[in-house]
Amino acid sequence: MSDDKKIIARKRIIAFLSFIIIIIFLGIFIGVMYSAIEMIPIPQGFETKWVWYLSDPFSVSGACPWGLKILIFGALMLYVFVGLTIATYIWKKGQRKLYKWVYGEEIE
């Protein structure tokens, strides 16, 4: 096998390993987010958190107020943004480090 084909094969292996690392990271990240959401208690008179969150606070007594809806949605969007930013960093910068750890040489 020529050096070019060997390098291309190695890059594909490193890309696949990076993809697996990102999937594992995002799985753990989503699990932590789900655990944080599960810590919110269900208010009295509502079947689930979704019913409480999606109910109109003007017509249903005890429903999630609009300010809290915006705060929860904003926090979840920030959480998703941070997770995707870290995943992008792993993809861009982590491949070079992973290549050096696995093969002991710098990638071009």
C-alpha angles and dihedrals in degrees: 000000000000122000093252093054091045092052092047091050091049092049090052091051091049091047090052092048090048090051091051091049090051092049091050091047093049090046091055091043092053090046091055090048091050090049091051091051091048090057090068107097120232108247120234115276097026127101098210140002089255092057089050093046097045097043118108108251092209095059103027120059113229095016121143109283119238094247092055091046090055092045094050093045092047092049091050091048090049089050092051091047092051091048093051091045091054090046090052090049090052090050096047104036102018096063092066092049092045090050090052092047094048102038102021095231137092121263119229 
